[in-house]
Amino acid sequence: MFKVNGKNHHSQLPDTCTLFQCLHGELKLNGPKLGCGEGECGACTVLIDGHAQTACNTPLWDAQGKSITTLEGLGQEGLPHRLQTAFIEENAGQCGYCLSGIITRAAALLREQPHPNRQQICDALEKHLCRCGAHERIIRAIQKASAA
């Protein structure tokens, strides 16, 4: 058993499955996206006990007893997380496929470093791939959220 976005969940999947398979397939959460399937692109990033981790290569057994937060769990309906608001205001995405993982990683960064500088933001997002080239808007959105 583990928590997903604040709710207890007991997966019916074998422990050898990945956390992504549970979140996307079993719980029907659309936040984490499957990109490379090897933990390299960052599209499936979630928070595990507050730390950013790729879900595609995290075995389900490793999530047991932990708290998982996906993009859906960062804000509430009508009260988005400050990062979600900043990304919308800065028009920080185009296709949006990578944004769930980037926003989730940025939430972990802001938890650890409330006012990161540009280099710290770039370092945190180093493994995240955005094929649309929205990096400058993404960085501006994270800077805006850190000032909020």
Buried (B, 14 or more C-beta within 10 A) or exposed (E): EBBBBEEEBEBEEEEEBBBBBBBBEBBEBEBBBBBBBEBBBBBBBBBBEEEBBBBBBBEBEBBEEBBBBBBBBBBEEEEBBBBBBBBEEBEBBBEBBBBBBBBBBBBBBBEEEEEBEEEBBBEBBEBBBBEBEBBEBBBBBBBBBBEE
